[in-house]
Amino acid sequence: MNQKRTRVPLPHPPPYRQSRVAFWLTVLVGVLIAFVIGASIYLIIHSLISGSITTWNRSGPRHTYTLALQPRMYWFEIVSQCIGTVFLVAISWIGLWIYRMAHEPTDKPKAKRTRQ
């Protein structure tokens, strides 16, 4: 006898299926990160065109540096904001890679052979 015919099939758990809440939260986080990256790029370009940049201080007063009066601090702030933007892009790229790895398509079952 063939083992496939005599073996009792074991119960398997159903495959993982993402809930709607988790899906929409993932979409929301992705849209928010994309918005923050776009706003950051816009502010960097606007600062390069206008020649003045304002710091992103969370505590304490914000400072505005101009290219004409304080070129060293202006370029330091441009570079630091570009590094922050690249960091956000890297986080979103890694998050997308993890999301895609977790949801890889499963192998399709092989078709049964037909006897001739």
C-alpha positions, 0 to 999 in steps of 0.5 A, a space after each residue: 500500500 501507498 503511504 499517502 493512502 494509508 496515513 491519516 491526514 493530520 489537522 493543520 491550523 488555517 493559514 495566517 490571514 491579516 485582519 482588516 484593522 491591522 491592514 488599515 493601520 499598516 496603510 495609515 502608518 505608511 501614508 504618514 511616513 510618506 507624508 513626513 518624508 515629502 514634507 521634509 524634502 519640500 522644506 529642504 528644497 525650500 530652504 535651499 531656494 530661499 537661502 534660510 533654514 529654521 532648526 527643528 528644535 523640540 525644546 528651546 527656541 528655534 534658530 533661523 540661519 541664513 546663507 549670507 550671514 551664517 553659512 557654516 550653520 546653514 549648511 550644517 542644518 541642511 546636512 542634518 535635515 538631509 540625514 534625518 530624511 534619509 533615515 526616514 526613507 531607510 526606515 520605510 524601506 526596511 518596513 516595506 521589506 519586512 511587510 513583504 517578507 511576512 506576506 510572501 505567497 505560499 506555495 501553490 499545491 501541486 496538481 494531482 497526476 492523472 492516470 492514463 
